[in-house]
Amino acid sequence: MERFDVVVVGAGLAGCAAAYTIAREGLQVVLAERGSQPGTKAVSGGLLYTHALGRMFPKFWEADPCPVERAIDRNIVSLLTPTRAVSLDYFDADFSKPPFNAFSVLRSRLDPWLAGKAEAAGAVPVYGIKIDALVRENGRVVGIRAGDDEIRADVVILAEGSNAILTRGSTPSPKPDPQVVGVGVKQVIGLPPGEVERRFQLRGISGTQYTTLGFPPDIEGGGFLYTNRETLSLGLILGMESLVRKGASMFEVLEEYKQHPLISRLLEGGTLLEYSGCFVEEGGWDRLPPLLGDGYLVAGAAAGFFLNTGFTLRGMDFALESGRLAGEAAIRAVRAKDPSQTSLASYRSALEQSFVLKELRAFRGYPGVFRNPRLYGAYPEIVTSLMHHAFFTDGAGRPHLRKLLSESYRGRASLLRLARDALKFSSAL
């Protein structure tokens, strides 16, 4: 049995941020990870928004090696049907200038870099370890157990990611609900040298990201594609219940997505380099688990810190900020020699003052919005049908656009239904 001030479970972004924060203050902290090294199990479907990491490491993009890929200055949101796409295309030159807005990242590079910062500050890495249970005494968490070995600590920080097996099995977390559990899958696809810049018309470190909705049809969820330095990251996050209802496998749906005419031309000639998948808790504010208890804190995806507004898909900045705040709360508790729930409650207070809980509370209605089946069938058809008729000309005499609009939604949705959905969407997002 060994003893430390703090044990951090999980060497993802939340865990590494917590371990770094604690170690640089001179406390003894162990960083425990099931994978052989940080990043081997991480699956990210969004972008790294710079503000949280920038607070910890100003100008991190100048580090050698650089932990990030491309500064995203072009954001494209597309509604897809099997043969059509309607897109909102937003370019912002300021996003590719310091301090930047968001970077594409490869977790196999970013996580080891951040873990290295924690180790350099004094954190003790323990990788390739399967943690079987939390150790409790008199109802308080006092460490972790792996096989016959125990590591004791004043505070345990649970940052084990979205699957959160230990967190759910050892703390009073809500039971998984198929309606709010998503299945995420991601591929990294290599392109020939210079092809990323040519294909996406990029200069320097600038990059592009796509967010898509509506294809494959009638399955809740959406897709993403973003540019890295020499590769593309492509993936889907789909509702588990919707997949089961349709009887579709994630692999089949992903392959169908890759064959869409808009997507396939972006992937042409690419080579599959990585494939990964995970579960994503998309319950939002109303499904947050208890974030602390006697002797423990929960941070990152294990705490359900994930937000999808349709325009942004966020989890990494939430993980970094919650990990940093968990580390600070653990430091206060260790120094006060009081790891009780009352003492650790400062973590919840800090989260309340941060963007993490402020934004989750503000967007608490988002999970219900994206469970609307019309988003994945009727509405993409309505919009693409309208645009098709607006641009198509055959010399037979085209009706007024007002009539084309009425024809585009006839048989797909009523005006009353359109108005209700628009009101619900606007109030939630």
C-alpha positions in Angstrom: 0.0 0.0 0.0 1.3 3.4 -1.0 0.0 6.8 0.1 -0.2 10.1 -1.8 -2.0 13.4 -1.2 -4.2 12.9 -4.3 -4.9 10.2 -6.7 -6.2 11.2 -10.2 -8.0 8.4 -12.1 -7.7 9.0 -15.8 -5.0 10.7 -17.8 -7.2 12.5 -20.3 -7.5 16.2 -20.4 -9.4 16.6 -17.1 -7.1 14.2 -15.3 -3.9 15.7 -16.7 -5.1 19.3 -15.9 -5.9 18.2 -12.3 -2.6 16.4 -11.8 -0.6 19.3 -13.2 -2.4 21.9 -11.0 -1.8 19.8 -7.9 1.9 18.8 -8.7 3.0 22.4 -9.4 1.9 23.3 -5.8 4.3 20.7 -4.4 1.7 18.1 -3.4 2.2 14.4 -4.0 -0.2 13.2 -6.8 -0.4 10.0 -8.8 -1.8 10.0 -12.3 -3.4 6.6 -13.0 -4.4 5.6 -16.5 -5.8 2.3 -17.8 -4.2 2.8 -21.3 -0.6 2.1 -22.0 -0.1 5.8 -22.3 -2.3 9.0 -22.3 -4.4 9.4 -25.4 -4.6 5.8 -26.4 -8.3 5.5 -25.4 -9.4 9.1 -26.0 -12.0 9.8 -28.7 -12.8 13.5 -29.5 -15.5 14.6 -31.8 -15.1 18.4 -31.4 -12.5 21.1 -31.4 -10.3 22.3 -28.7 -11.4 25.8 -27.9 -8.3 27.6 -26.7 -9.4 29.6 -23.7 -9.2 26.9 -21.1 -5.8 25.5 -22.1 -4.5 29.0 -22.7 -5.1 29.9 -19.0 -2.8 27.1 -18.0 -0.2 27.4 -20.7 -0.2 30.8 -22.5 0.9 30.5 -26.1 0.8 26.7 -26.0 0.6 26.7 -29.8 4.3 27.8 -29.8 5.4 24.7 -27.9 7.8 22.2 -29.4 6.5 19.7 -30.2 3.2 21.6 -31.0 0.3 19.8 -29.3 -2.4 21.1 -31.7 -3.1 20.8 -35.4 -4.8 23.6 -37.3 -6.5 26.9 -36.2 -10.1 26.6 -37.4 -11.1 29.8 -39.2 -13.8 28.3 -41.4 -16.9 26.7 -39.9 -19.5 25.0 -42.1 -22.8 23.7 -40.9 -24.6 21.5 -43.5 -28.1 19.9 -43.8 -27.8 16.8 -45.8 -30.1 14.6 -47.8 -28.9 11.6 -49.9 -27.9 13.7 -52.9 -28.0 17.4 -51.7 -26.6 19.7 -49.1 -27.4 23.2 -47.9 -24.7 24.9 -45.9 -24.1 27.9 -43.6 -20.4 28.8 -44.3 -18.7 31.1 -41.9 -15.2 32.3 -42.4 -13.4 34.5 -39.8 -9.8 35.5 -40.4 -9.4 36.6 -36.7 -9.8 32.9 -35.7 -6.5 32.0 -37.3 -4.6 34.7 -35.4 -3.4 34.6 -31.8 -5.0 34.0 -29.3 -7.1 31.9 -31.8 -10.5 30.5 -31.2 -10.3 26.7 -31.7 -7.8 24.2 -32.9 -8.3 20.8 -34.4 -6.3 18.2 -32.3 -5.3 14.6 -32.3 -5.6 13.2 -28.8 -2.7 10.8 -29.4 -0.5 13.9 -29.5 -2.3 16.4 -27.2 -2.8 14.0 -24.2 0.8 12.8 -23.9 2.0 16.5 -24.2 -0.3 17.5 -21.3 0.6 14.4 -19.3 4.3 15.3 -19.8 3.6 18.8 -18.3 2.1 17.1 -15.2 5.0 14.7 -14.9 7.5 17.5 -15.2 5.7 19.3 -12.4 6.1 16.2 -10.2 3.1 14.0 -10.8 3.8 10.3 -10.6 2.5 8.4 -13.7 1.1 4.9 -13.3 -0.1 3.8 -16.8 -1.5 0.5 -17.9 -3.3 -0.1 -14.6 -6.9 -1.3 -14.3 -8.5 0.1 -11.3 -11.1 -2.2 -9.9 -12.7 -0.2 -7.1 -12.6 2.8 -4.8 -11.4 2.1 -1.3 -13.7 3.4 1.4 -13.4 3.7 5.2 -16.3 4.9 7.3 -18.2 5.9 4.1 -15.3 8.1 2.8 -13.2 7.4 -0.3 -9.6 6.9 0.8 -8.0 5.5 -2.3 -8.2 3.1 -5.2 -7.7 -0.7 -5.5 -6.1 -2.4 -8.5 -6.0 -6.2 -8.0 -4.3 -6.8 -4.7 -2.7 -3.4 -4.6 -4.0 -0.2 -3.0 -3.0 3.4 -3.4 -4.3 5.6 -0.5 -4.9 9.3 -0.7 -6.7 12.2 1.0 -8.6 13.0 -2.2 -9.5 10.9 -5.3 -10.3 12.8 -8.5 -12.4 10.7 -10.9 -11.6 11.8 -14.5 -12.0 8.5 -16.3 -13.8 9.8 -19.3 -17.3 9.2 -20.8 -17.6 5.5 -20.1 -17.1 6.3 -16.4 -17.4 2.7 -15.2 -15.7 3.3 -11.8 -17.6 6.5 -11.2 -21.1 5.0 -12.0 -20.3 1.9 -10.0 -19.0 3.6 -6.9 -20.9 6.9 -6.6 -24.6 7.8 -6.6 -24.7 8.6 -10.3 -28.0 8.4 -12.3 -28.5 5.2 -14.3 -27.7 5.5 -18.0 -30.7 6.5 -20.1 -30.7 5.2 -23.7 -32.5 8.3 -24.8 -29.6 10.5 -23.8 -26.7 8.2 -24.5 -24.9 8.8 -27.8 -22.5 6.5 -29.6 -19.5 8.2 -31.0 -17.2 6.9 -33.7 -14.2 8.6 -35.3 -11.7 7.9 -38.1 -8.4 9.6 -38.8 -7.8 9.6 -42.6 -4.4 10.4 -44.1 -4.1 12.4 -47.4 -1.0 12.8 -49.6 1.4 15.7 -48.7 -0.1 19.1 -49.5 -3.5 17.6 -50.3 -5.2 19.0 -47.1 -4.2 22.5 -48.0 -5.2 22.1 -51.7 -8.5 20.4 -51.1 -9.7 22.8 -48.5 -8.0 26.0 -49.8 -6.0 26.5 -46.7 -3.1 28.8 -45.9 -0.5 28.4 -43.2 -2.0 26.9 -40.1 -5.7 27.8 -40.9 -8.2 25.0 -41.0 -11.8 24.0 -41.8 -14.5 22.1 -39.9 -17.8 20.7 -41.1 -20.8 19.9 -38.9 -23.6 17.9 -40.6 -27.1 16.9 -39.9 -29.7 14.7 -41.7 -27.6 12.0 -43.3 -27.9 9.0 -43.0 -31.6 9.9 -42.8 -33.9 9.1 -39.8 -31.1 8.5 -37.3 -30.7 11.0 -34.5 -27.3 12.7 -34.4 -24.8 14.3 -36.7 -21.4 14.1 -38.3 -18.2 16.1 -38.2 -15.1 16.5 -40.3 -12.1 18.7 -39.6 -8.7 19.3 -41.0 -5.5 18.4 -39.3 -2.0 19.2 -40.5 -1.7 16.1 -42.8 -4.9 14.2 -42.0 -8.7 14.5 -41.7 -10.8 13.6 -38.6 -14.2 12.3 -39.5 -16.9 10.9 -37.3 -20.5 10.6 -36.1 -22.3 11.0 -32.8 -25.6 9.2 -33.0 -28.4 8.4 -30.5 -28.2 4.9 -29.2 -31.9 4.5 -29.0 -32.3 5.7 -32.6 -29.7 3.2 -33.8 -31.3 0.3 -32.1 -34.8 1.4 -33.4 -33.5 1.4 -37.0 -31.5 -1.8 -36.5 -28.4 -0.2 -37.9 -24.8 -0.9 -36.9 -22.5 2.1 -36.2 -19.9 0.8 -38.7 -22.6 0.5 -41.5 -23.9 4.0 -40.8 -20.4 5.5 -40.9 -19.6 3.8 -44.2 -22.9 5.2 -45.6 -22.0 8.6 -44.3 -18.6 8.5 -46.1 -20.3 7.7 -49.4 -22.4 10.9 -49.4 -21.5 13.0 -52.5 -20.4 16.0 -50.4 -18.3 13.9 -48.0 -16.8 11.4 -50.4 -15.1 14.0 -52.5 -13.4 15.4 -49.4 -12.1 11.9 -48.5 -11.1 10.7 -52.0 -7.7 9.0 -52.1 -7.4 9.0 -48.3 -6.0 6.1 -46.2 -7.6 5.0 -42.9 -5.0 5.5 -40.1 -7.1 5.3 -36.9 -10.5 4.1 -35.8 -12.1 4.6 -32.4 -15.4 4.7 -30.6 -17.0 5.6 -27.3 -20.3 6.3 -25.5 -21.3 10.0 -24.9 -23.6 11.1 -22.1 -25.7 13.9 -23.7 -28.1 14.5 -20.8 -26.9 18.0 -20.1 -27.7 19.9 -17.0 -30.6 17.8 -15.8 -28.5 14.6 -15.9 -25.4 15.7 -14.1 -24.2 13.3 -11.4 -23.2 14.3 -7.9 -19.9 16.1 -8.6 -18.3 15.4 -5.2 -18.6 13.4 -2.0 -16.5 12.6 1.1 -13.0 12.1 -0.3 -13.7 12.4 -4.0 -14.4 14.8 -6.9 -15.7 14.0 -10.4 -14.4 16.0 -13.5 -14.6 16.0 -17.3 -16.7 13.6 -19.3 -17.2 11.4 -16.2 -19.2 14.3 -14.8 -21.3 14.7 -18.0 -19.6 17.9 -19.0 -20.6 17.9 -22.7 -22.5 20.5 -24.7 -23.8 20.4 -28.3 -25.5 23.6 -29.6 -25.5 22.5 -33.2 -22.8 25.0 -34.1 -20.3 23.9 -31.5 -19.6 20.4 -30.1 -17.7 20.9 -26.8 -16.2 18.7 -24.2 -12.4 19.3 -24.2 -12.5 22.8 -22.8 -15.0 21.7 -20.2 -12.7 18.8 -19.2 -9.6 21.1 -18.9 -11.4 23.7 -16.8 -13.2 21.2 -14.5 -9.9 19.3 -14.1 -8.1 22.5 -13.1 -10.8 23.5 -10.6 -10.9 19.9 -9.1 -7.1 20.1 -8.6 -7.5 23.5 -6.8 -10.2 22.1 -4.6 -8.1 19.1 -3.7 -5.2 21.3 -2.8 -7.4 23.3 -0.4 -8.7 20.1 1.2 -5.3 18.5 1.6 -3.8 21.6 3.2 -6.8 22.0 5.5 -6.5 18.3 6.4 -10.2 18.1 5.7 -11.3 15.9 2.7 -14.9 15.9 3.7 -17.8 16.7 1.3 -18.2 20.0 3.1 -14.6 21.0 2.5 -14.7 19.8 -1.1 -17.9 21.7 -1.9 -15.7 24.6 -3.0 -15.3 22.7 -6.2 -19.0 23.0 -6.9 -18.9 26.7 -6.1 -15.9 27.2 -8.4 -17.8 25.4 -11.2 -20.8 27.5 -10.6 -18.7 30.6 -11.2 -17.0 29.2 -14.3 -18.3 28.8 -17.8 -18.8 25.1 -17.2 -22.0 25.1 -15.2 -23.1 28.5 -16.4 -23.3 27.3 -20.0 -24.7 23.9 -19.2 -27.5 25.6 -17.2 -28.1 28.2 -20.0 -28.4 25.4 -22.6 -30.2 22.9 -20.4 -32.9 22.4 -23.0 -30.5 21.2 -25.8 -30.9 17.4 -25.4 -34.6 17.6 -26.0 -34.1 19.7 -29.1 -31.9 17.2 -30.8 -34.3 14.3 -30.1 -36.7 15.8 -32.7 -37.0 13.2 -35.5 -37.9 16.0 -38.1 -34.3 17.3 -37.8 -33.1 14.1 -39.4 -35.6 13.7 -42.2 -38.3 16.3 -42.9 -36.4 19.5 -42.3 -33.3 18.7 -44.4 -35.7 17.6 -47.2 -37.6 20.9 -46.9 -34.6 23.1 -47.0 -32.8 21.2 -49.8 -36.0 20.9 -51.9 -36.5 24.7 -51.6 -32.9 25.4 -52.7 -33.1 22.9 -55.5 -36.2 24.6 -57.0 -34.7 28.0 -56.4 -31.6 27.2 -58.5 -33.0 24.7 -61.1 -34.3 26.1 -64.4 -35.7 24.1 -67.3 -37.4 26.8 -69.3 -40.9 25.6 -68.4 -41.7 28.6 -66.3 -40.8 28.7 -62.7 -43.3 29.7 -60.0 -42.7 32.5 -57.4 -40.4 31.6 -54.5 -43.3 31.9 -52.1 -45.1 29.0 -53.9 -41.9 27.0 -53.9 -41.6 27.4 -50.2 -45.1 26.2 -49.6 -44.5 23.2 -51.9 -41.2 22.4 -50.1 -42.9 21.7 -46.8 -46.2 20.3 -48.0 -46.6 16.7 -46.9 -43.6 16.9 -44.7 -44.7 19.3 -41.9 -47.5 21.7 -41.1 -47.0 25.4 -40.6 -48.1 25.0 -37.0 -45.5 22.2 -36.5 -42.8 24.3 -38.1 -43.6 27.2 -35.8 -43.6 25.1 -32.7 -40.3 23.5 -33.5 -38.8 26.9 -34.3 -39.9 28.3 -31.0 -38.6 25.2 -29.1 -35.3 25.4 -30.9 -34.8 29.1 -30.3 -35.7 28.9 -26.7 -33.3 26.0 -26.0 -30.3 27.3 -28.0 
